[in-house]
């Protein structure tokens, strides 16, 4: 995110399948040391497809929870869904460059 409006945001999406009722969902970014960099979303969700158009908080601007730009490097995006019967998490690596 260098302010040139080209690839300055990470736009993410996820899909929830086979949950009964609402499930607790959290979307968080971690550095490679496992430290939380930014918690983007925590809330309840039903089955469906969620993306940056339907949930603006799924647009990440490269800033940490304190509002500072993160250093260039590799990061991990975790989407965790906690349902009644089971919980699951998906982790995807991505890079930040300036």
NUSEVEX-875615 format. One line per field, with one value per atom (N, C-alpha, C, CB): residue number from 1; residue in one letter; atom name; x, y, z. Coordinates in nm, 4 decimals. Glycine has a CB too. Layout:
N
num	(NUM, ...)
residu	(a, ...)
atome	(CA, ...)
px	(X, ...)
py	(Y, ...)
pz	(Z, ...)
This chain:
98
num	(1, 1, 1, 1, 2, 2, 2, 2, 3, 3, 3, 3, 4, 4, 4, 4, 5, 5, 5, 5, 6, 6, 6, 6, 7, 7, 7, 7, 8, 8, 8, 8, 9, 9, 9, 9, 10, 10, 10, 10, 11, 11, 11, 11, 12, 12, 12, 12, 13, 13, 13, 13, 14, 14, 14, 14, 15, 15, 15, 15, 16, 16, 16, 16, 17, 17, 17, 17, 18, 18, 18, 18, 19, 19, 19, 19, 20, 20, 20, 20, 21, 21, 21, 21, 22, 22, 22, 22, 23, 23, 23, 23, 24, 24, 24, 24, 25, 25, 25, 25, 26, 26, 26, 26, 27, 27, 27, 27, 28, 28, 28, 28, 29, 29, 29, 29, 30, 30, 30, 30, 31, 31, 31, 31, 32, 32, 32, 32, 33, 33, 33, 33, 34, 34, 34, 34, 35, 35, 35, 35, 36, 36, 36, 36, 37, 37, 37, 37, 38, 38, 38, 38, 39, 39, 39, 39, 40, 40, 40, 40, 41, 41, 41, 41, 42, 42, 42, 42, 43, 43, 43, 43, 44, 44, 44, 44, 45, 45, 45, 45, 46, 46, 46, 46, 47, 47, 47, 47, 48, 48, 48, 48, 49, 49, 49, 49, 50, 50, 50, 50, 51, 51, 51, 51, 52, 52, 52, 52, 53, 53, 53, 53, 54, 54, 54, 54, 55, 55, 55, 55, 56, 56, 56, 56, 57, 57, 57, 57, 58, 58, 58, 58, 59, 59, 59, 59, 60, 60, 60, 60, 61, 61, 61, 61, 62, 62, 62, 62, 63, 63, 63, 63, 64, 64, 64, 64, 65, 65, 65, 65, 66, 66, 66, 66, 67, 67, 67, 67, 68, 68, 68, 68, 69, 69, 69, 69, 70, 70, 70, 70, 71, 71, 71, 71, 72, 72, 72, 72, 73, 73, 73, 73, 74, 74, 74, 74, 75, 75, 75, 75, 76, 76, 76, 76, 77, 77, 77, 77, 78, 78, 78, 78, 79, 79, 79, 79, 80, 80, 80, 80, 81, 81, 81, 81, 82, 82, 82, 82, 83, 83, 83, 83, 84, 84, 84, 84, 85, 85, 85, 85, 86, 86, 86, 86, 87, 87, 87, 87, 88, 88, 88, 88, 89, 89, 89, 89, 90, 90, 90, 90, 91, 91, 91, 91, 92, 92, 92, 92, 93, 93, 93, 93, 94, 94, 94, 94, 95, 95, 95, 95, 96, 96, 96, 96, 97, 97, 97, 97, 98, 98, 98, 98)
residu	(x, x, x, x, x, x, x, x, x, x, x, x, x, x, x, x, x, x, x, x, x, x, x, x, x, x, x, x, x, x, x, x, x, x, x, x, x, x, x, x, x, x, x, x, x, x, x, x, x, x, x, x, x, x, x, x, x, x, x, x, x, x, x, x, x, x, x, x, x, x, x, x, x, x, x, x, x, x, x, x, x, x, x, x, x, x, x, x, x, x, x, x, x, x, x, x, x, x, x, x, x, x, x, x, x, x, x, x, x, x, x, x, x, x, x, x, x, x, x, x, x, x, x, x, x, x, x, x, x, x, x, x, x, x, x, x, x, x, x, x, x, x, x, x, x, x, x, x, x, x, x, x, x, x, x, x, x, x, x, x, x, x, x, x, x, x, x, x, x, x, x, x, x, x, x, x, x, x, x, x, x, x, x, x, x, x, x, x, x, x, x, x, x, x, x, x, x, x, x, x, x, x, x, x, x, x, x, x, x, x, x, x, x, x, x, x, x, x, x, x, x, x, x, x, x, x, x, x, x, x, x, x, x, x, x, x, x, x, x, x, x, x, x, x, x, x, x, x, x, x, x, x, x, x, x, x, x, x, x, x, x, x, x, x, x, x, x, x, x, x, x, x, x, x, x, x, x, x, x, x, x, x, x, x, x, x, x, x, x, x, x, x, x, x, x, x, x, x, x, x, x, x, x, x, x, x, x, x, x, x, x, x, x, x, x, x, x, x, x, x, x, x, x, x, x, x, x, x, x, x, x, x, x, x, x, x, x, x, x, x, x, x, x, x, x, x, x, x, x, x, x, x, x, x, x, x, x, x, x, x, x, x, x, x, x, x, x, x, x, x, x, x, x, x, x, x, x, x, x, x, x, x, x, x, x, x, x, x, x, x, x, x)
atome	(N, CA, C, CB, N, CA, C, CB, N, CA, C, CB, N, CA, C, CB, N, CA, C, CB, N, CA, C, CB, N, CA, C, CB, N, CA, C, CB, N, CA, C, CB, N, CA, C, CB, N, CA, C, CB, N, CA, C, CB, N, CA, C, CB, N, CA, C, CB, N, CA, C, CB, N, CA, C, CB, N, CA, C, CB, N, CA, C, CB, N, CA, C, CB, N, CA, C, CB, N, CA, C, CB, N, CA, C, CB, N, CA, C, CB, N, CA, C, CB, N, CA, C, CB, N, CA, C, CB, N, CA, C, CB, N, CA, C, CB, N, CA, C, CB, N, CA, C, CB, N, CA, C, CB, N, CA, C, CB, N, CA, C, CB, N, CA, C, CB, N, CA, C, CB, N, CA, C, CB, N, CA, C, CB, N, CA, C, CB, N, CA, C, CB, N, CA, C, CB, N, CA, C, CB, N, CA, C, CB, N, CA, C, CB, N, CA, C, CB, N, CA, C, CB, N, CA, C, CB, N, CA, C, CB, N, CA, C, CB, N, CA, C, CB, N, CA, C, CB, N, CA, C, CB, N, CA, C, CB, N, CA, C, CB, N, CA, C, CB, N, CA, C, CB, N, CA, C, CB, N, CA, C, CB, N, CA, C, CB, N, CA, C, CB, N, CA, C, CB, N, CA, C, CB, N, CA, C, CB, N, CA, C, CB, N, CA, C, CB, N, CA, C, CB, N, CA, C, CB, N, CA, C, CB, N, CA, C, CB, N, CA, C, CB, N, CA, C, CB, N, CA, C, CB, N, CA, C, CB, N, CA, C, CB, N, CA, C, CB, N, CA, C, CB, N, CA, C, CB, N, CA, C, CB, N, CA, C, CB, N, CA, C, CB, N, CA, C, CB, N, CA, C, CB, N, CA, C, CB, N, CA, C, CB, N, CA, C, CB, N, CA, C, CB, N, CA, C, CB, N, CA, C, CB, N, CA, C, CB, N, CA, C, CB, N, CA, C, CB, N, CA, C, CB, N, CA, C, CB, N, CA, C, CB, N, CA, C, CB, N, CA, C, CB, N, CA, C, CB, N, CA, C, CB, N, CA, C, CB)
px	(0.0812, 0.0000, 0.0848, -0.0920, 0.1096, 0.1948, 0.1177, 0.3080, -0.0151, -0.0960, -0.1181, -0.0356, -0.0722, -0.0922, -0.2237, 0.0231, -0.3053, -0.4373, -0.4279, -0.5216, -0.3103, -0.2931, -0.2501, -0.1876, -0.3319, -0.3028, -0.2748, -0.1841, -0.3432, -0.3233, -0.4070, -0.3552, -0.4980, -0.5849, -0.5886, -0.7272, -0.5976, -0.6213, -0.7715, -0.5415, -0.8337, -0.9773, -0.9957, -1.0486, -1.0627, -1.0760, -1.2209, -1.0159, -1.2396, -1.3743, -1.3663, -1.4366, -1.4808, -1.4890, -1.6312, -1.4433, -1.6481, -1.7788, -1.8029, -1.7895, -1.9213, -1.9593, -2.0633, -2.0135, -2.0363, -2.1271, -2.1617, -2.0653, -2.2800, -2.3227, -2.3174, -2.2385, -2.3557, -2.3752, -2.5247, -2.2946, -2.5688, -2.7092, -2.7195, -2.7638, -2.7992, -2.8098, -2.6889, -2.8247, -2.6492, -2.5349, -2.4100, -2.5639, -2.2975, -2.1674, -2.0841, -2.0935, -1.9963, -1.9043, -1.7910, -1.8484, -1.7638, -1.6605, -1.5600, -1.7223, -1.4322, -1.3295, -1.2347, -1.2513, -1.1956, -1.1008, -0.9869, -1.1683, -0.8650, -0.7520, -0.6250, -0.7326, -0.5372, -0.4080, -0.2982, -0.3863, -0.2047, -0.0931, 0.0386, -0.1021, 0.1440, 0.2777, 0.3320, 0.3733, 0.4488, 0.5036, 0.5469, 0.6207, 0.5555, 0.5864, 0.4598, 0.6539, 0.3439, 0.2188, 0.1494, 0.2432, 0.1998, 0.1390, 0.0273, 0.2454, -0.0822, -0.1927, -0.1515, -0.3182, -0.1732, -0.1420, -0.2692, -0.0759, -0.3770, -0.5034, -0.6204, -0.5057, -0.7139, -0.8388, -0.9389, -0.8911, -0.9799, -1.0673, -1.2150, -1.0399, -1.2518, -1.3937, -1.4115, -1.4629, -1.5055, -1.5520, -1.7021, -1.4803, -1.7762, -1.9205, -1.9886, -1.9681, -2.1182, -2.1969, -2.2346, -2.3225, -2.2423, -2.2776, -2.3489, -2.1520, -2.4350, -2.5058, -2.4300, -2.6515, -2.4824, -2.4293, -2.4332, -2.5095, -2.3297, -2.3288, -2.1888, -2.4024, -2.1840, -2.0578, -2.0404, -2.0551, -1.9248, -1.8952, -1.7723, -1.8727, -1.7801, -1.6675, -1.6581, -1.6816, -1.5605, -1.5352, -1.6504, -1.4072, -1.7325, -1.8484, -1.9574, -1.9041, -1.9805, -2.0870, -2.0397, -2.1423, -1.9102, -1.8518, -1.7300, -1.8121, -1.7451, -1.6329, -1.5091, -1.6771, -1.5266, -1.4107, -1.3204, -1.4572, -1.3644, -1.2798, -1.1885, -1.3663, -1.1827, -1.0843, -0.9756, -1.1494, -0.8555, -0.7483, -0.6547, -0.6702, -0.6253, -0.5446, -0.3965, -0.5999, -0.3531, -0.2117, -0.1733, -0.1281, -0.2714, -0.2431, -0.2719, -0.3261, -0.1966, -0.2178, -0.3317, -0.0880, -0.3591, -0.4673, -0.4427, -0.4854, -0.3178, -0.2837, -0.2905, -0.1462, -0.3246, -0.3362, -0.2075, -0.3877, -0.1000, 0.0292, 0.0440, 0.1471, 0.1109, 0.1382, 0.2301, 0.2011, 0.1998, 0.2846, 0.4092, 0.2076, 0.5193, 0.6397, 0.6183, 0.7610, 0.6919, 0.6834, 0.7218, 0.7744, 0.6629, 0.6961, 0.5788, 0.7405, 0.5922, 0.4878, 0.3977, 0.5493, 0.2692, 0.1682, 0.0734, 0.0905, -0.0055, -0.1023, -0.2420, -0.0677, -0.3347, -0.4748, -0.5469, -0.5377, -0.6142, -0.6876, -0.8366, -0.6347, -0.9171, -1.0625, -1.1038, -1.1349, -1.1642, -1.2044, -1.3558, -1.1338, -1.4176, -1.5617, -1.5867, -1.6293, -1.6603, -1.6928, -1.8419, -1.6547, -1.8740, -2.0125, -2.0520, -2.0354, -2.1769, -2.2255, -2.1529, -2.3752, -2.1369, -2.0802, -1.9281, -2.1376, -1.8723, -1.7270, -1.6808, -1.6814, -1.5510, -1.4894, -1.3844, -1.4277, -1.3580, -1.2528, -1.1892, -1.3090, -1.0672, -0.9945, -0.9180, -0.8985, -0.9081, -0.8290, -0.7250, -0.9177, -0.6024, -0.4943, -0.4312, -0.3885, -0.4186, -0.3582, -0.2441, -0.4633, -0.1260, -0.0169, -0.0325, 0.1185, 0.0208, 0.0234, 0.1373, -0.1135, 0.1759, 0.2862, 0.2431, 0.3892, 0.3151, 0.2972, 0.4258, 0.2622, 0.4125, 0.5297, 0.4960, 0.5724, 0.5990, 0.5805, 0.6542, 0.6277)
py	(-0.1206, 0.0000, 0.1259, 0.0004, 0.1790, 0.2972, 0.4220, 0.2714, 0.4128, 0.5290, 0.5567, 0.6454, 0.4673, 0.4917, 0.4339, 0.4335, 0.3777, 0.3202, 0.1942, 0.4233, 0.1356, 0.0094, -0.0955, 0.0226, -0.1974, -0.3057, -0.2540, -0.3867, -0.1487, -0.0922, -0.1610, 0.0543, -0.2480, -0.3170, -0.4660, -0.2583, -0.5420, -0.6856, -0.7058, -0.7687, -0.7561, -0.7824, -0.9326, -0.7280, -0.9729, -1.1148, -1.1578, -1.1486, -1.2904, -1.3468, -1.4850, -1.3541, -1.5308, -1.6657, -1.7147, -1.6700, -1.8454, -1.9083, -1.9973, -1.9895, -1.9890, -2.0741, -2.1724, -1.9902, -2.2992, -2.4054, -2.4946, -2.4883, -2.5469, -2.6535, -2.6166, -2.7736, -2.4954, -2.4626, -2.4441, -2.3335, -2.4847, -2.4683, -2.3409, -2.5936, -2.2482, -2.1207, -2.0341, -2.1431, -1.9579, -1.8689, -1.9295, -1.7329, -1.8986, -1.9422, -1.8180, -2.0350, -1.8309, -1.7209, -1.7235, -1.7332, -1.6097, -1.5982, -1.4929, -1.5621, -1.5233, -1.4211, -1.4218, -1.4462, -1.3022, -1.2834, -1.1995, -1.2140, -1.2554, -1.1899, -1.2081, -1.2459, -1.1104, -1.1150, -1.1273, -0.9878, -1.2197, -1.2467, -1.2266, -1.3903, -1.1918, -1.1947, -1.3370, -1.0912, -1.3614, -1.4976, -1.5436, -1.5064, -1.4521, -1.4892, -1.5320, -1.3716, -1.5266, -1.5671, -1.4575, -1.6816, -1.3352, -1.2227, -1.1621, -1.1149, -1.1293, -1.0660, -0.9257, -1.0603, -0.8980, -0.7672, -0.6832, -0.7823, -0.7474, -0.6752, -0.7724, -0.5975, -0.7426, -0.8192, -0.7428, -0.8380, -0.8047, -0.7372, -0.7544, -0.7868, -0.8727, -0.8988, -1.0063, -0.9408, -0.9856, -1.0872, -1.0670, -1.0762, -1.1732, -1.1612, -1.2920, -1.0544, -1.2862, -1.4036, -1.4007, -1.4114, -1.5206, -1.5299, -1.6615, -1.5172, -1.6592, -1.7782, -1.8377, -1.7438, -1.9466, -2.0013, -1.8936, -2.1266, -1.8882, -1.7906, -1.7542, -1.6666, -1.6668, -1.6159, -1.4732, -1.6218, -1.4461, -1.3145, -1.2592, -1.3214, -1.1340, -1.0733, -0.9255, -1.0913, -0.8593, -0.7190, -0.6284, -0.6729, -0.6714, -0.5905, -0.5949, -0.6394, -0.7134, -0.7271, -0.6936, -0.8679, -0.7032, -0.6723, -0.5826, -0.8035, -0.4531, -0.3616, -0.3902, -0.2207, -0.4500, -0.4793, -0.5871, -0.5230, -0.6527, -0.7508, -0.6855, -0.8568, -0.5551, -0.4776, -0.4372, -0.3510, -0.4902, -0.4552, -0.3554, -0.5811, -0.2483, -0.1387, -0.1464, -0.0091, -0.2585, -0.2734, -0.2104, -0.2148, -0.1770, -0.1141, -0.2103, 0.0142, -0.1947, -0.2774, -0.2196, -0.2874, -0.2809, -0.2331, -0.0914, -0.3279, -0.0488, 0.0872, 0.1910, 0.0882, 0.1488, 0.2419, 0.2671, 0.3702, 0.1951, 0.2137, 0.1119, 0.2008, 0.1523, 0.0585, -0.0521, 0.1311, -0.1753, -0.2869, -0.2889, -0.4220, -0.3445, -0.3543, -0.4535, -0.3970, -0.4372, -0.5342, -0.6730, -0.4927, -0.7746, -0.9111, -1.0046, -0.9150, -1.1244, -1.2257, -1.2206, -1.3658, -1.2411, -1.2403, -1.3571, -1.1060, -1.3858, -1.4954, -1.4414, -1.6058, -1.4791, -1.4447, -1.5672, -1.3955, -1.5526, -1.6648, -1.6321, -1.6967, -1.7247, -1.7174, -1.8367, -1.7169, -1.8096, -1.9161, -1.9134, -1.9002, -2.0326, -2.0474, -2.1460, -2.0949, -2.1021, -2.1869, -2.2195, -2.1168, -2.3418, -2.3856, -2.4644, -2.4688, -2.5089, -2.5881, -2.7212, -2.6125, -2.7911, -2.9252, -2.9263, -3.0063, -2.8314, -2.8291, -2.6906, -2.9326, -2.6722, -2.5469, -2.5754, -2.4736, -2.4785, -2.4950, -2.3593, -2.5580, -2.3644, -2.2423, -2.2664, -2.1987, -2.1621, -2.1636, -2.0543, -2.1445, -2.0868, -1.9897, -1.9797, -2.0289, -1.8576, -1.8321, -1.7325, -1.7797, -1.7645, -1.6682, -1.5633, -1.7408, -1.4458, -1.3416, -1.2458, -1.2653, -1.1689, -1.0765, -0.9312, -1.1015, -0.8486, -0.7030, -0.6440, -0.6432, -0.5613, -0.4972, -0.3513, -0.5700, -0.2675, -0.1257, -0.0890, -0.0389)
pz	(0.0000, 0.0000, 0.0000, 0.1192, -0.1206, -0.1295, -0.1725, -0.2264, -0.1786, -0.2090, -0.3560, -0.1487, -0.4450, -0.5879, -0.6408, -0.6658, -0.5514, -0.5847, -0.6700, -0.6576, -0.6814, -0.7536, -0.6519, -0.8708, -0.6335, -0.5389, -0.3978, -0.5879, -0.3572, -0.2241, -0.1172, -0.2260, -0.1570, -0.0617, -0.0920, -0.0651, 0.0152, 0.0029, 0.0156, 0.1120, -0.0890, -0.0869, -0.0724, -0.2164, 0.0342, 0.0618, 0.0572, 0.1964, 0.0491, 0.0520, 0.1156, -0.0918, 0.1672, 0.2217, 0.2077, 0.3696, 0.2201, 0.2077, 0.3282, 0.0764, 0.3837, 0.4961, 0.4465, 0.6165, 0.4692, 0.4272, 0.5450, 0.3138, 0.5436, 0.6349, 0.7825, 0.6128, 0.8162, 0.9575, 0.9804, 0.9990, 1.0973, 1.1344, 1.2173, 1.2140, 1.1712, 1.2417, 1.2137, 1.3920, 1.3128, 1.2969, 1.3586, 1.3596, 1.2991, 1.3503, 1.3818, 1.2471, 1.4803, 1.5129, 1.4109, 1.6606, 1.3513, 1.2481, 1.2915, 1.1094, 1.2715, 1.2931, 1.1736, 1.4268, 1.1329, 1.0232, 1.0796, 0.8965, 1.0744, 1.1412, 1.0598, 1.2835, 1.0697, 1.0012, 1.1065, 0.9117, 1.0798, 1.1700, 1.0960, 1.2275, 1.1709, 1.1119, 1.1241, 1.1818, 1.0688, 1.0700, 1.2083, 0.9762, 1.3037, 1.4421, 1.5167, 1.5155, 1.4484, 1.5103, 1.5887, 1.5992, 1.5794, 1.6514, 1.5675, 1.6859, 1.6320, 1.5624, 1.5176, 1.6525, 1.3904, 1.3336, 1.3238, 1.1944, 1.2783, 1.2622, 1.2688, 1.1288, 1.3532, 1.3594, 1.2737, 1.5094, 1.1630, 1.0685, 1.0997, 0.9311, 1.1468, 1.1696, 1.2755, 1.0391, 1.3648, 1.4589, 1.4689, 1.6012, 1.4401, 1.4462, 1.4142, 1.3524, 1.3932, 1.3609, 1.2138, 1.4493, 1.1537, 1.0120, 0.9847, 0.9230, 0.8848, 0.8364, 0.7190, 0.7953, 0.6648, 0.5397, 0.4331, 0.4942, 0.3523, 0.2438, 0.2006, 0.2848, 0.1034, 0.0495, 0.0998, -0.1081, 0.1562, 0.2115, 0.1408, 0.3658, 0.0972, 0.0274, 0.0634, -0.1254, 0.0037, 0.0358, -0.0063, -0.0307, -0.1024, -0.1429, -0.0370, -0.2775, 0.0217, 0.1215, 0.2623, 0.1190, 0.2875, 0.4187, 0.3979, 0.4958, 0.4086, 0.3835, 0.4682, 0.4082, 0.5872, 0.6718, 0.6113, 0.8099, 0.5036, 0.4357, 0.3322, 0.3687, 0.3314, 0.2556, 0.3537, 0.1853, 0.3389, 0.4323, 0.3669, 0.4776, 0.4369, 0.3836, 0.4205, 0.4316, 0.4757, 0.5101, 0.6423, 0.4030, 0.7234, 0.8525, 0.9674, 0.8690, 1.0760, 1.1944, 1.2781, 1.2785, 1.3915, 1.4778, 1.5302, 1.5948, 1.5320, 1.5761, 1.4655, 1.6349, 1.3435, 1.2314, 1.1557, 1.2801, 1.1898, 1.1217, 1.0097, 1.2218, 0.9004, 0.7921, 0.8420, 0.6709, 0.8042, 0.8446, 0.7565, 0.8351, 0.8058, 0.7229, 0.6083, 0.8086, 0.4985, 0.3903, 0.4417, 0.2725, 0.3837, 0.4232, 0.4026, 0.5680, 0.4584, 0.4482, 0.5708, 0.4324, 0.5462, 0.6516, 0.6304, 0.6538, 0.7318, 0.7259, 0.7508, 0.8287, 0.6650, 0.6812, 0.7343, 0.5472, 0.8481, 0.9072, 0.9113, 1.0499, 0.8585, 0.8707, 0.9546, 0.7294, 1.0691, 1.1615, 1.1778, 1.2998, 1.1665, 1.1820, 1.2948, 1.0492, 1.3959, 1.5108, 1.5063, 1.6460, 1.4606, 1.4541, 1.5774, 1.3301, 1.5800, 1.6937, 1.7051, 1.6809, 1.5935, 1.5962, 1.5868, 1.4844, 1.5128, 1.4972, 1.4570, 1.3934, 1.4653, 1.4253, 1.3201, 1.5464, 1.2359, 1.1362, 1.1083, 1.0053, 1.0614, 1.0267, 0.8984, 1.1411, 0.8190, 0.6974, 0.7088, 0.5708, 0.6719, 0.6774, 0.5394, 0.7846, 0.4893, 0.3594, 0.3744, 0.2593, 0.3191, 0.3231, 0.2115, 0.3102, 0.2356, 0.1327, 0.1643, 0.1248, 0.0665, 0.0834, 0.0784, -0.0208, 0.1513, 0.1468, 0.0923, 0.2891, -0.0117, -0.0729, -0.0996, -0.2055, -0.1010, -0.1301, -0.2557, -0.0138)
